Amino acid sequence: MEHHFNVEIATRYGVTEAIILNNLWYWVKKNEANETNFHDGEYWTYNSIKAFERLFPYLTNKQIRTVLKHLIDAGLIKTGNYNKSDYDHTTWYSFTENGVALMETSNCPVGQIELPDGSNRIVHGGKPIPNNKPSIKTSDNKTHIQAEFENLWAMYPKKQGKAKALEYYKKACKDGVTFDEVRKGIEAYVGYIEAMGIEERYIKQGSTFFSQRAWQDDWTPRGAHKLMPVNNEEEQEILERIFG
């Protein structure tokens, strides 16, 4: 996975700020192109701090929080909450008018997304942006799916069976599963693990999670209890069947 930044923005706001800003810009524009995550007249993307830590392993929790606050205070991005569950505290991000103008005038790339020319347009900062869905060639689509998977894999807590997990993800995409569905499922599962205090050995392997399409399961934490100690081999076998 590669991270990029705009030199002009890095000079003005900082290198780390430019990297995270470019990442947020990519996902907001992707959602706009695919007409998803549209709330209150704007397109949004979302991430928890834990997810940011997995996406940017070279940054600490404090650094990420500081950078996001800097971008908010600078009037480039804003936050919202469009989570369906009360226990979900994932933060949503969108760009302010100044932020959109900065990204567009700095010619920041949209990334893997191909935004085709079209007559139906909406204007941000004086530049036309197509609002129809992107046209992606087959070869580009493979790269696009690979990039999506790398982001998902960076978020997943138990990185075993990556090659198999990728194949399962490709198959799911052919069946109509979207990146956002899987991302939400992983975030819910990570939240479930933390809330239930599940030991690392009982977390599903990456390949198991993708093969079972476990993002479709309900990972709402049930109470505040933790796993009880395993007393015998039979109990351990049962737990291993449950958690992969």
Buried (B, 14 or more C-beta within 10 A) or exposed (E): EEEEBBEBBBEEBBEBBBBBBBBBBBBBBBBBBBEBBEEEEBBBBBBBBBBBBBBBEEBEEEBBEBBBEBBBEBEBBBEBEEBEEEEBEBBBBBBBEEBBBBBBEBEBEBBBBBBEEEEEEEEBBEEEBBBBEBEBEEEBBEEBBBBBBBBBBBBBBBEBBBEBBBBBBBEBBEEEBEBBBBBBBBBBBBBBBEBBEBBEEBBBBBBBBBBEBBBEEEBEBEEEEEEEEBEEEEEEEEBEEEBB
